[in-house]
Protein backbone atom coordinates (compact mmCIF):
# COMPACT_ATOMS: atom_id res chain seq x y z
CA UNK A 1 0.00 0.00 0.00
CA UNK A 2 1.28 3.47 -0.81
CA UNK A 3 2.13 6.15 1.73
CA UNK A 4 -0.84 8.18 0.45
CA UNK A 5 -3.19 5.38 1.54
CA UNK A 6 -1.59 5.29 4.97
CA UNK A 7 -1.86 9.06 5.34
CA UNK A 8 -5.52 9.05 4.39
CA UNK A 9 -6.22 6.57 7.19
CA UNK A 10 -4.76 9.00 9.71
CA UNK A 11 -6.85 11.94 8.49
CA UNK A 12 -8.92 13.68 11.14
CA UNK A 13 -12.55 12.76 10.37
CA UNK A 14 -13.54 16.21 11.63
CA UNK A 15 -11.15 18.09 9.33
CA UNK A 16 -13.96 19.00 6.91
CA UNK A 17 -16.15 20.23 9.77
CA UNK A 18 -13.88 23.10 10.81
CA UNK A 19 -14.75 26.39 9.15
CA UNK A 20 -12.94 29.71 9.21
CA UNK A 21 -15.29 31.67 6.94
CA UNK A 22 -18.80 31.62 5.52
CA UNK A 23 -17.28 31.24 2.06
CA UNK A 24 -15.52 28.07 3.16
CA UNK A 25 -18.77 26.76 4.67
CA UNK A 26 -20.62 27.39 1.39
CA UNK A 27 -17.87 25.66 -0.60
CA UNK A 28 -18.02 22.66 1.75
CA UNK A 29 -21.83 22.45 1.50
CA UNK A 30 -21.60 22.44 -2.31
CA UNK A 31 -19.51 19.24 -2.15
CA UNK A 32 -22.51 17.29 -0.85
CA UNK A 33 -25.13 17.36 -3.58
CA UNK A 34 -26.31 13.80 -2.96
CA UNK A 35 -28.59 13.34 0.06
CA UNK A 36 -27.22 9.88 0.95
CA UNK A 37 -23.60 11.08 0.86
CA UNK A 38 -24.53 14.11 2.97
CA UNK A 39 -26.34 11.93 5.53
CA UNK A 40 -23.42 9.50 5.66
CA UNK A 41 -20.94 12.34 6.24
CA UNK A 42 -23.12 13.96 8.91
CA UNK A 43 -23.43 10.60 10.68
CA UNK A 44 -19.63 10.15 10.56
CA UNK A 45 -19.13 13.62 12.09
CA UNK A 46 -21.79 12.87 14.68
CA UNK A 47 -20.11 9.60 15.65
CA UNK A 48 -16.71 11.25 15.90
CA UNK A 49 -18.02 14.06 18.10
CA UNK A 50 -20.04 11.69 20.29
CA UNK A 51 -17.13 9.28 20.81
CA UNK A 52 -14.87 12.08 22.02
CA UNK A 53 -17.08 12.56 25.13
CA UNK A 54 -16.11 16.23 25.24
CA UNK A 55 -18.71 18.56 26.70
CA UNK A 56 -17.83 21.39 24.30
CA UNK A 57 -18.94 19.16 21.39
CA UNK A 58 -22.58 19.00 22.52
CA UNK A 59 -23.69 22.15 20.64
CA UNK A 60 -22.15 20.78 17.42
CA UNK A 61 -23.78 17.39 18.05
CA UNK A 62 -27.16 19.11 18.36
CA UNK A 63 -26.60 21.03 15.11
CA UNK A 64 -25.69 17.84 13.23
CA UNK A 65 -28.70 16.00 14.68
CA UNK A 66 -30.93 18.87 13.53
CA UNK A 67 -29.40 18.77 10.04
CA UNK A 68 -29.94 15.00 9.80
CA UNK A 69 -33.55 15.44 10.85
CA UNK A 70 -34.08 18.16 8.23
CA UNK A 71 -32.52 15.98 5.52
CA UNK A 72 -34.77 13.07 6.47
CA UNK A 73 -37.76 15.40 6.09
CA UNK A 74 -36.67 16.03 2.47
CA UNK A 75 -34.92 19.32 3.12
CA UNK A 76 -32.79 20.82 0.36
CA UNK A 77 -29.37 19.19 0.89
CA UNK A 78 -27.25 22.26 0.18
CA UNK A 79 -29.43 24.62 2.24
CA UNK A 80 -29.57 22.23 5.21
CA UNK A 81 -25.79 21.84 5.18
CA UNK A 82 -25.15 25.56 4.72
CA UNK A 83 -27.41 26.30 7.67
CA UNK A 84 -25.65 23.70 9.82
CA UNK A 85 -22.20 24.93 8.82
CA UNK A 86 -23.13 28.63 9.33
CA UNK A 87 -24.46 27.86 12.80
CA UNK A 88 -21.26 25.93 13.59
CA UNK A 89 -19.17 28.88 12.42
CA UNK A 90 -21.26 31.33 14.47
CA UNK A 91 -21.00 29.03 17.49
CA UNK A 92 -17.19 28.89 17.17
CA UNK A 93 -17.01 32.69 16.96
CA UNK A 94 -19.08 33.01 20.14
CA UNK A 95 -16.76 30.80 22.19
C-alpha positions in Angstrom: 0.0 0.0 0.0 1.3 3.5 -0.8 2.1 6.2 1.7 -0.8 8.2 0.5 -3.2 5.4 1.5 -1.6 5.3 5.0 -1.9 9.1 5.3 -5.5 9.1 4.4 -6.2 6.6 7.2 -4.8 9.0 9.7 -6.8 11.9 8.5 -8.9 13.7 11.1 -12.6 12.8 10.4 -13.5 16.2 11.6 -11.2 18.1 9.3 -14.0 19.0 6.9 -16.2 20.2 9.8 -13.9 23.1 10.8 -14.8 26.4 9.2 -12.9 29.7 9.2 -15.3 31.7 6.9 -18.8 31.6 5.5 -17.3 31.2 2.1 -15.5 28.1 3.2 -18.8 26.8 4.7 -20.6 27.4 1.4 -17.9 25.7 -0.6 -18.0 22.7 1.7 -21.8 22.5 1.5 -21.6 22.4 -2.3 -19.5 19.2 -2.2 -22.5 17.3 -0.9 -25.1 17.4 -3.6 -26.3 13.8 -3.0 -28.6 13.3 0.1 -27.2 9.9 0.9 -23.6 11.1 0.9 -24.5 14.1 3.0 -26.3 11.9 5.5 -23.4 9.5 5.7 -20.9 12.3 6.2 -23.1 14.0 8.9 -23.4 10.6 10.7 -19.6 10.1 10.6 -19.1 13.6 12.1 -21.8 12.9 14.7 -20.1 9.6 15.7 -16.7 11.2 15.9 -18.0 14.1 18.1 -20.0 11.7 20.3 -17.1 9.3 20.8 -14.9 12.1 22.0 -17.1 12.6 25.1 -16.1 16.2 25.2 -18.7 18.6 26.7 -17.8 21.4 24.3 -18.9 19.2 21.4 -22.6 19.0 22.5 -23.7 22.1 20.6 -22.1 20.8 17.4 -23.8 17.4 18.0 -27.2 19.1 18.4 -26.6 21.0 15.1 -25.7 17.8 13.2 -28.7 16.0 14.7 -30.9 18.9 13.5 -29.4 18.8 10.0 -29.9 15.0 9.8 -33.6 15.4 10.9 -34.1 18.2 8.2 -32.5 16.0 5.5 -34.8 13.1 6.5 -37.8 15.4 6.1 -36.7 16.0 2.5 -34.9 19.3 3.1 -32.8 20.8 0.4 -29.4 19.2 0.9 -27.3 22.3 0.2 -29.4 24.6 2.2 -29.6 22.2 5.2 -25.8 21.8 5.2 -25.1 25.6 4.7 -27.4 26.3 7.7 -25.6 23.7 9.8 -22.2 24.9 8.8 -23.1 28.6 9.3 -24.5 27.9 12.8 -21.3 25.9 13.6 -19.2 28.9 12.4 -21.3 31.3 14.5 -21.0 29.0 17.5 -17.2 28.9 17.2 -17.0 32.7 17.0 -19.1 33.0 20.1 -16.8 30.8 22.2 
